[in-house]
Amino acid sequence: MQDHHKQVPVRPLARLGGRPEFTAAVRYRNGGRELFHIRNASDMKDARSVVLDELDNVQSVMIALRG
């Protein structure tokens, strides 16, 4: 009889010493919305600043750590 093992998906390890990556969900005042990947921010506060500095007419922003 053969042994059957369940295959468990493996999540890649986070980059050691690398900068974190963030996803920003943006809703505009006109009702439009977009998703952005932010790679050049050091933390969540910095990621929010990057988004607000680059975009106009933003109603709300949600930032999440990718990974």
C-alpha positions in Angstrom: 0.0 0.0 0.0 1.3 3.5 -0.9 1.6 6.3 1.6 -0.4 9.3 0.6 0.7 12.7 1.8 -1.3 15.9 1.5 0.3 18.6 -0.5 0.3 21.8 1.5 0.8 25.1 -0.4 4.0 26.8 0.8 4.1 30.5 1.1 7.5 32.1 0.1 9.4 33.6 2.9 9.5 37.4 3.2 12.5 39.1 1.9 15.0 39.5 4.7 16.3 43.0 5.1 14.3 44.2 2.0 11.7 47.0 1.9 8.1 46.0 2.5 5.6 46.3 -0.4 2.2 47.7 0.1 -1.1 47.7 -1.8 -3.2 50.9 -1.9 -6.9 50.9 -2.7 -7.9 54.4 -3.7 -11.4 55.8 -4.1 -11.7 59.2 -5.9 -14.2 61.9 -5.2 -15.9 61.2 -8.6 -16.6 57.6 -7.5 -13.7 56.0 -9.4 -11.4 53.6 -7.8 -7.9 52.0 -8.4 -5.4 49.7 -6.9 -1.7 50.5 -6.7 1.4 48.6 -5.6 3.8 50.7 -3.6 7.4 49.5 -3.5 9.3 52.6 -2.6 7.9 53.2 0.9 9.5 52.3 4.2 6.3 51.8 6.2 2.6 52.2 6.0 2.6 55.9 6.9 5.1 56.5 4.2 3.1 54.5 1.7 0.0 56.6 2.4 2.1 59.8 1.9 3.4 58.5 -1.4 -0.2 57.9 -2.6 -1.6 61.2 -1.5 1.4 63.1 -2.9 1.0 61.5 -6.4 -2.8 61.6 -6.8 -5.5 64.3 -6.8 -9.1 64.3 -5.8 -8.7 61.3 -3.4 -11.7 60.6 -1.1 -10.2 57.7 0.8 -7.2 55.4 0.8 -6.7 51.9 2.3 -3.1 50.6 2.7 -2.2 47.0 3.2 1.1 45.2 3.6 1.6 42.8 0.8 2.8 39.3 1.5 
